[in-house]
């Protein structure tokens, strides 16, 4: 948590829409003509800078401000509406309509980071679920469910058959998952892998784990509201068609032909497969770079790093390559977004790390034990790498860009989903999660003075 102050005649010049989403405004100061005003949203305090006045003048000022507020005045500035706003649950009248478990996070914890395991009791023994059994549980949880009710406790129902399968409790500070009864999750428990099987003293039911870790999403009858990761957010950009969001999605036709992230490899192979994401980056997406190196594997900063020192201004681009089936969910992006955000600090091209990097780039690409003939320096003179990277690193006006290049997303599909939401149709909770995840990526890039983009299918 950090405080920042921005000052400009037009705040959009210093904080873009994606950057604004990363902040919750605590105070505003506005100049109107010769007068200066300030306000604190959390308290409703409005103040005007002035000389000392008597109490009658102060009363008249207060009456004037109250009248302006009662009369409605002008609508909020569009830029102010782009800020993320954490909302108190007790302050809204909207009701939840849709429930979904954050299955992508559970999958990462189970299969990628391996922080947890799924278990069940078999007599007096604790046994681990097989991968097939775990995948069945995850598939069952990967279902959008309906919410009904008017009180503090609300029921969760299946979409088909309208069968009650659980309940939530709307409290003042958080939403609690009180009950979740799905056939394959019954008697399934979660253990930490820090302990031997059956030895975790905090072993708990999967329902309790989802509740404790806030691994669920709620959508409301007010489309601008979403409850994600234990916090209720309001985002008017989602309900107005997401025009600012779409500017960060760049379609490329060649990604429709991609069938694998890196492709297959042979010992005498000299280029990446044309139908791989790697091959598409080299052939088309990074075509404006004078220097392009493959940094995949090892101490990886990005899959590819591109430089253009003769453009005005010069630029550095990190490319993160992904492939997958077309989806409007957050699952395919969790790893790539976390990798991209983690490596933002490397965009400064730290001088002390460059010598080892360049030595590695002068070798051919090796993957899965196959020593190919693919040069890691796919564009530019390998003997000039040190000079080119120093030029980019020291340029005062260099533009830093981060591209997540993926075949698993379609800009057209995103645009249609946003149009449906703007038209009043209920959004898919997994799409809302994707929306917030990508906004976090764009915002993190803005925070580090970089420009983040998703290059995807048309």
C-alpha positions in Angstrom: 0.0 0.0 0.0 1.5 3.3 -1.1 0.3 6.9 -1.3 0.8 9.0 -4.4 -0.1 12.5 -5.4 -0.7 13.5 -9.1 -1.0 17.0 -10.3 -1.8 18.2 -13.8 -4.3 20.4 -15.7 -5.7 17.1 -17.1 -5.0 14.0 -14.9 -5.4 11.8 -18.0 -2.0 13.1 -19.1 -0.2 11.6 -16.1 -2.4 8.5 -15.3 -4.0 6.5 -18.1 -7.3 4.6 -17.6 -5.5 1.3 -16.7 -3.2 3.1 -14.3 -6.1 4.8 -12.6 -7.7 1.4 -11.9 -4.8 0.6 -9.6 -5.6 3.4 -7.2 -8.4 4.2 -4.7 -8.7 8.0 -4.5 -8.4 9.4 -1.0 -8.6 13.2 -1.7 -9.0 15.6 -4.6 -7.9 19.2 -5.1 -9.5 21.2 -7.8 -8.8 24.7 -9.2 -11.8 26.5 -10.7 -11.0 30.0 -11.9 -9.3 31.7 -9.0 -10.8 29.4 -6.3 -9.2 26.2 -4.9 -11.4 23.4 -3.6 -10.5 20.0 -1.9 -12.6 17.0 -1.0 -12.2 13.8 0.9 -14.5 11.0 -0.5 -14.3 8.8 2.6 -15.6 11.5 4.9 -17.6 13.8 2.5 -15.5 16.8 3.6 -15.5 19.7 1.1 -13.2 22.7 1.7 -12.4 25.9 0.0 -9.1 27.7 0.3 -9.7 31.3 1.5 -8.8 34.0 4.0 -10.3 33.9 7.4 -14.0 34.7 7.4 -16.7 35.3 10.0 -19.2 32.6 11.0 -22.1 34.0 8.8 -19.9 33.9 5.7 -19.0 30.3 6.6 -22.7 29.4 7.0 -23.5 30.9 3.6 -20.7 29.0 2.0 -22.0 25.7 3.6 -25.5 26.4 2.4 -24.2 27.1 -1.1 -22.3 23.8 -1.3 -25.3 21.9 0.1 -27.6 23.4 -2.5 -25.2 22.5 -5.3 -25.1 18.9 -4.1 -28.9 18.7 -3.7 -29.5 20.2 -7.2 -27.4 17.4 -8.7 -24.8 19.6 -10.4 -22.6 18.2 -13.1 -21.9 14.5 -13.5 -18.6 13.2 -12.3 -15.7 13.7 -14.6 -15.2 10.5 -16.8 -11.6 10.2 -15.6 -12.7 10.1 -11.9 -15.0 7.2 -12.7 -12.1 5.1 -14.0 -10.6 4.8 -10.5 -11.1 1.5 -8.7 -13.4 1.9 -5.8 -13.6 -0.5 -2.9 -17.1 -0.5 -1.6 -18.4 -1.3 1.8 -20.8 -4.2 1.6 -23.1 -2.6 4.1 -23.5 0.5 1.9 -25.0 -1.1 -1.2 -28.6 -2.2 -1.9 -27.6 -4.4 -4.9 -28.0 -8.1 -4.4 -25.8 -11.0 -5.5 -27.1 -12.9 -8.5 -24.2 -15.2 -9.5 -21.6 -17.3 -7.7 -18.5 -19.0 -9.1 -15.5 -20.7 -7.4 -12.0 -19.3 -8.5 -11.0 -22.6 -10.0 -8.0 -21.2 -11.8 -6.3 -20.3 -8.5 -7.1 -23.6 -6.9 -5.7 -25.4 -10.0 -2.5 -23.3 -9.7 -2.1 -24.1 -6.0 -2.8 -27.8 -6.7 -0.9 -28.6 -9.9 1.5 -25.7 -10.5 2.9 -24.4 -7.1 1.8 -27.6 -5.4 1.0 -25.7 -2.2 -2.0 -27.9 -1.4 -3.3 -31.4 -2.0 -6.8 -32.8 -2.0 -7.5 -35.7 0.4 -10.3 -37.7 1.9 -10.7 -40.2 4.7 -10.8 -43.9 3.9 -11.6 -45.6 7.2 -8.9 -44.5 9.6 -6.5 -43.5 6.9 -6.1 -40.2 5.0 -5.6 -40.8 1.3 -4.6 -38.4 -1.5 -7.0 -37.9 -4.4 -5.5 -39.1 -7.7 -5.0 -36.6 -10.5 -8.1 -37.9 -12.2 -10.2 -37.5 -9.0 -8.8 -34.0 -8.4 -9.6 -32.9 -11.9 -13.1 -34.2 -11.5 -13.5 -32.1 -8.3 -12.1 -29.0 -10.1 -14.4 -29.6 -13.1 -17.4 -29.8 -10.8 -16.4 -26.6 -9.0 -15.9 -24.9 -12.4 -19.6 -24.2 -12.7 -21.5 -20.9 -12.6 -24.2 -21.0 -10.0 -27.2 -18.8 -9.2 -28.0 -17.0 -5.9 -31.4 -16.3 -4.6 -32.9 -14.8 -1.4 -33.5 -11.5 0.2 -32.1 -11.7 3.6 -28.7 -12.0 5.3 -28.5 -15.6 4.3 -28.8 -16.4 0.5 -29.1 -19.8 -1.2 -26.8 -21.1 -4.0 -28.6 -23.0 -6.8 -27.5 -25.0 -9.8 -28.5 -23.5 -13.2 -30.0 -26.7 -14.4 -32.8 -28.1 -12.2 -32.6 -25.3 -9.7 -31.2 -27.5 -7.0 -30.0 -25.9 -3.8 -26.3 -26.7 -3.3 -25.2 -24.2 -0.7 -25.5 -20.8 0.9 -23.7 -17.6 1.5 -23.9 -15.0 4.3 -23.7 -11.3 3.5 -21.9 -9.7 6.5 -20.8 -6.1 7.1 -17.2 -6.7 6.1 -17.2 -9.8 3.9 -19.2 -12.5 2.3 -18.9 -16.0 3.9 -19.5 -19.3 2.1 -21.5 -21.1 4.7 -22.3 -24.3 2.7 -21.4 -26.0 -0.6 -22.7 -29.5 -1.3 -21.6 -30.8 -4.7 -21.5 -34.6 -5.3 -17.8 -35.0 -6.0 -16.6 -32.5 -3.4 -18.4 -34.2 -0.5 -15.8 -35.3 2.1 -13.0 -33.8 0.1 -10.5 -31.9 2.4 -7.5 -29.7 1.8 -4.0 -30.2 3.3 -0.9 -28.1 3.1 2.0 -29.8 1.3 4.3 -28.5 4.0 3.2 -31.4 6.1 3.3 -35.2 5.5 0.1 -36.8 4.4 -2.4 -36.8 7.2 -0.3 -34.7 9.5 -1.6 -31.2 8.7 -3.2 -29.9 11.9 -5.2 -27.3 9.9 -6.7 -29.8 7.4 -10.1 -28.5 6.5 -13.0 -29.2 4.1 -12.7 -27.8 0.6 -15.7 -25.6 1.3 -14.0 -24.1 4.3 -10.8 -23.6 2.4 -12.6 -21.7 -0.4 -14.2 -19.5 2.2 -11.0 -18.8 4.2 -9.0 -18.0 1.1 -11.8 -16.0 -0.6 -11.5 -18.3 -3.6 -14.9 -17.3 -5.1 -16.5 -14.6 -7.2 -19.9 -12.9 -6.8 -21.7 -10.8 -9.4 -24.6 -8.5 -8.6 -27.8 -7.1 -10.2 -25.8 -3.9 -10.5 -23.4 -4.8 -13.3 -20.6 -2.4 -12.2 -20.1 -4.4 -8.9 -18.0 -7.5 -8.5 -16.8 -9.3 -5.3 -13.4 -10.7 -6.0 -10.7 -11.9 -3.6 -12.7 -10.9 -0.6 -13.3 -7.3 -1.7 -16.3 -5.6 -3.3 -15.3 -3.4 -6.2 -17.2 -0.9 -8.4 -16.0 -0.5 -11.9 -18.1 1.6 -14.2 -15.8 0.9 -17.2 -17.1 -2.7 -17.3 -20.7 -1.5 -17.7 -20.0 1.2 -20.4 -18.5 -1.2 -23.0 -14.9 -1.2 -21.8 -13.6 1.2 -24.5 -10.4 2.0 -22.6 -9.8 -1.7 -21.8 -10.0 -2.7 -25.5 -7.3 -0.2 -26.4 -4.8 -2.6 -24.7 -5.8 -5.6 -26.9 -3.9 -5.8 -30.2 -5.2 -8.4 -32.7 -2.9 -10.2 -35.1 -4.2 -12.6 -37.8 -1.3 -15.1 -37.6 -2.2 -16.1 -34.1 -5.2 -17.9 -35.4 -2.8 -20.4 -37.1 -0.8 -21.1 -33.9 -0.9 -24.7 -32.6 1.8 -24.7 -29.9 3.7 -22.2 -27.8 7.2 -23.2 -28.8 6.8 -26.0 -31.3 8.8 -29.1 -31.7 12.6 -29.3 -32.0 15.3 -31.2 -34.0 19.0 -31.1 -33.7 19.6 -29.3 -37.1 16.5 -27.0 -36.8 17.4 -23.4 -37.6 14.1 -21.6 -36.9 11.1 -21.9 -34.6 8.1 -23.5 -36.1 6.0 -21.0 -38.1 2.8 -22.3 -36.4 4.2 -21.7 -32.9 3.8 -18.5 -30.8 7.6 -18.2 -30.7 7.7 -18.4 -34.5 5.0 -15.8 -34.9 6.8 -13.4 -32.6 10.0 -13.7 -34.6 8.3 -13.5 -38.0 5.7 -10.8 -37.5 4.9 -9.4 -34.1 8.5 -8.2 -33.3 9.2 -7.2 -36.9 9.9 -3.6 -35.9 12.8 -4.6 -33.6 16.4 -4.2 -34.8 17.7 -6.5 -32.1 15.7 -9.6 -31.0 17.0 -12.2 -28.6 15.4 -15.3 -27.2 15.7 -15.3 -23.4 13.5 -18.4 -22.8 14.5 -20.8 -19.9 17.1 -20.3 -17.2 17.1 -16.9 -15.6 14.3 -15.8 -17.9 13.3 -12.2 -18.1 10.9 -12.8 -21.0 10.6 -15.3 -23.9 12.0 -12.6 -26.2 13.6 -9.2 -25.7 13.5 -6.7 -28.5 15.3 -3.3 -29.0 14.9 -0.5 -31.5 17.5 2.2 -30.8 16.9 4.2 -34.0 13.2 4.8 -33.5 12.2 8.1 -31.9 11.9 7.5 -29.0 13.9 4.3 -28.7 12.1 1.3 -27.2 12.6 -1.9 -25.2 10.0 -4.7 -25.6 9.5 -7.8 -23.5 7.5 -10.6 -25.2 5.8 -13.3 -23.1 4.5 -16.1 -25.3 1.5 -18.3 -24.6 -0.8 -20.7 -26.4 -4.1 -22.4 -25.5 -7.6 -23.0 -26.5 -9.7 -19.9 -27.0 -11.2 -18.8 -23.7 -12.8 -15.8 -21.9 -11.7 -17.0 -18.5 -8.8 -15.9 -16.4 -7.2 -19.4 -16.1 -4.9 -19.2 -19.1 -3.5 -15.8 -18.0 -2.6 -16.3 -14.3 0.9 -17.6 -15.0 1.7 -15.3 -17.9 0.5 -12.2 -16.0 2.4 -13.1 -12.8 5.6 -13.7 -14.9 5.2 -10.4 -16.7 4.6 -8.4 -13.5 7.5 -10.2 -11.7 9.9 -9.2 -14.5 8.9 -5.6 -14.9 11.9 -4.5 -12.8 14.2 -6.2 -15.3 13.1 -3.7 -18.0 15.8 -1.4 -16.6 18.3 -3.8 -18.1 20.5 -3.8 -15.0 24.1 -3.3 -16.1 25.5 -5.9 -13.7 23.4 -8.7 -15.2 24.1 -8.0 -18.9 27.4 -9.7 -19.3 26.1 -13.1 -18.2 22.9 -12.6 -20.2 24.9 -11.8 -23.4 27.1 -14.9 -23.0 24.0 -17.1 -22.8 22.4 -15.4 -25.9 25.5 -16.2 -28.0 24.7 -20.0 -27.7 22.1 -21.8 -29.8 18.7 -22.7 -28.3 18.4 -25.9 -26.3 15.0 -27.3 -25.1 14.2 -30.6 -23.5 17.7 -31.9 -24.1 17.6 -31.2 -27.9 20.4 -29.0 -29.0 19.0 -27.1 -32.0 20.7 -24.8 -34.5 18.4 -22.0 -33.7 20.4 -18.9 -32.7 19.1 -17.1 -29.7 20.1 -13.8 -31.4 17.5 -13.9 -34.1 18.1 -10.3 -35.2 21.0 -8.0 -34.9 24.8 -8.5 -34.6 25.7 -10.7 -31.6 29.0 -8.8 -31.3 27.2 -5.5 -30.8 24.8 -6.7 -28.1 26.6 -5.0 -25.2 26.6 -1.7 -27.0 23.0 -1.9 -28.2 21.7 -2.9 -24.7 23.7 -0.1 -23.1 22.3 2.4 -25.6 18.7 1.3 -24.7 19.4 1.2 -21.0 20.9 4.7 -20.9 18.4 6.4 -23.2 16.4 9.0 -21.1 13.3 8.9 -23.3 13.2 5.1 -23.9 9.7 3.6 -24.2 9.3 0.2 -22.3 6.6 -2.2 -23.6 5.4 -5.5 -22.3 3.5 -7.8 -24.8 1.7 -11.0 -23.6 1.3 -12.7 -27.0 -1.3 -15.5 -26.8 -3.5 -17.5 -29.1 -6.0 -18.2 -26.3 -7.9 -14.9 -26.5 -9.9 -13.2 -29.2 -10.3 -9.5 -29.2 -13.6 -9.8 -31.1 -14.9 -12.2 -28.4 -13.9 -9.8 -25.6 -15.6 -6.9 -27.5 -18.8 -8.9 -27.8 -18.7 -9.8 -24.2 -18.3 -6.2 -23.1 -21.1 -5.1 -25.5 -23.4 -7.7 -24.0 -22.6 -6.3 -20.5 -23.2 -2.7 -21.6 -26.6 -3.8 -23.1 -27.6 -5.1 -19.6 -27.0 -8.8 -20.0 -25.5 -10.6 -17.0 -21.7 -11.2 -17.4 -20.0 -14.5 -16.9 -18.1 -14.3 -13.6 -15.0 -15.9 -15.2 -14.9 -13.1 -17.8 -15.2 -10.5 -15.0 -12.2 -12.2 -13.3 -10.3 -12.1 -16.6 -11.1 -8.4 -16.9 -9.8 -7.6 -13.5 -6.7 -9.8 -13.9 -5.7 -8.0 -17.1 -6.4 -4.6 -15.7 -4.0 -5.5 -12.8 -1.4 -6.3 -15.5 -1.9 -3.0 -17.4 -1.9 -1.1 -14.2 1.3 -2.8 -12.9 3.0 -1.8 -16.2 1.8 1.8 -15.8 3.2 1.8 -12.2 6.7 0.9 -13.6 6.5 3.4 -16.5 5.9 0.7 -19.0 3.1 0.0 -21.5 1.3 -3.3 -21.2 -0.5 -4.9 -24.1 -2.2 -8.3 -25.0 -1.5 -9.4 -28.5 -4.2 -11.9 -29.4 -6.4 -13.4 -32.1 -8.8 -11.1 -34.0 
